[in-house]
Amino acid sequence: NAGVTQTPKFQVLKTGQSMTLQCAQDMNHEYMSWYRQDPGMGLRLIHYSVGAGITDQGEVPNGYNVSRSTTEDFPLRLLSAAPSQTSVYFCASSYSSGWGTDTQYFGPGTRLTVL
Amino acid sequence: GIQVEQSPPDLILQEGANSTLRCNFSDSVNNLQWFHQNPWGQLINLFYIPSGTKQNGRLSATTVATERYSLLYISSSQTTDSGVYFCAVVGGGSNYKLTFGKGTLLTVNP
């Protein structure tokens, strides 16, 4: 098992550019999510998905889009990058039921800098 | 939304010492997890513990859901325990939104 994988590990963008952060898991987890981590802020939920075709907003969704066409993949899109989106981004996955989520497994993170 | 407060924000220990980290939350929860973020940034799940007590080696955790707090105990600390410890909860009417505290930065000196 590779677990949760994220690409790229590092990325530098200019303001206004677009890009997609990739996340994949091979554990057949229903639940996948994206977080950003900023100094002194802990991790904040951006978007999450409870299964293919189902996504919802988290705490800080503005400026980010997601889709979930397969169980394995959950890409995060920045349509027009801004310096405020400079952060470390983590993807996570877990089993899920109607009652909620289970133990979260995190990817290694993507460090994004927007100039 | 639900609020999560962790204390202390920073903790410095000598190797071999014991410590207790605390997590307070503002509403009922159906999910509480403790994570360790090592100095290289990797996040590792330590416990899934919405209630009760669990132990894993030198680490143990207790959640008292009725009083809205959880404790993480680290005994005989080692330098490899250094890093940030996060508490995260799901609650306050949501089944799927995990809310993190700001973490406790633990430094264990040899």
Chai-1 contact restraints between the chains, C-beta under 6 A:
chainA,res_idxA,chainB,res_idxB,connection_type,confidence,min_distance_angstrom,max_distance_angstrom,comment,restraint_id
A,G42,B,F100,contact,1.0,0.0,6.0,A-B,restraint_1
A,G42,B,G101,contact,1.0,0.0,6.0,A-B,restraint_2
A,G42,B,K102,contact,1.0,0.0,6.0,A-B,restraint_3
A,G42,B,G103,contact,1.0,0.0,6.0,A-B,restraint_4
A,L43,B,F100,contact,1.0,0.0,6.0,A-B,restraint_5
A,L45,B,K97,contact,1.0,0.0,6.0,A-B,restraint_6
A,Y48,B,Y96,contact,1.0,0.0,6.0,A-B,restraint_7
A,G58,B,K97,contact,1.0,0.0,6.0,A-B,restraint_8
A,G100,B,N30,contact,1.0,0.0,6.0,A-B,restraint_9
A,G100,B,N31,contact,1.0,0.0,6.0,A-B,restraint_10
A,G100,B,V90,contact,1.0,0.0,6.0,A-B,restraint_11
A,G100,B,N95,contact,1.0,0.0,6.0,A-B,restraint_12
A,T101,B,Y96,contact,1.0,0.0,6.0,A-B,restraint_13
A,T103,B,N45,contact,1.0,0.0,6.0,A-B,restraint_14
A,T103,B,Y48,contact,1.0,0.0,6.0,A-B,restraint_15
A,Q104,B,N45,contact,1.0,0.0,6.0,A-B,restraint_16
A,F106,B,L43,contact,1.0,0.0,6.0,A-B,restraint_17
A,G109,B,G41,contact,1.0,0.0,6.0,A-B,restraint_18
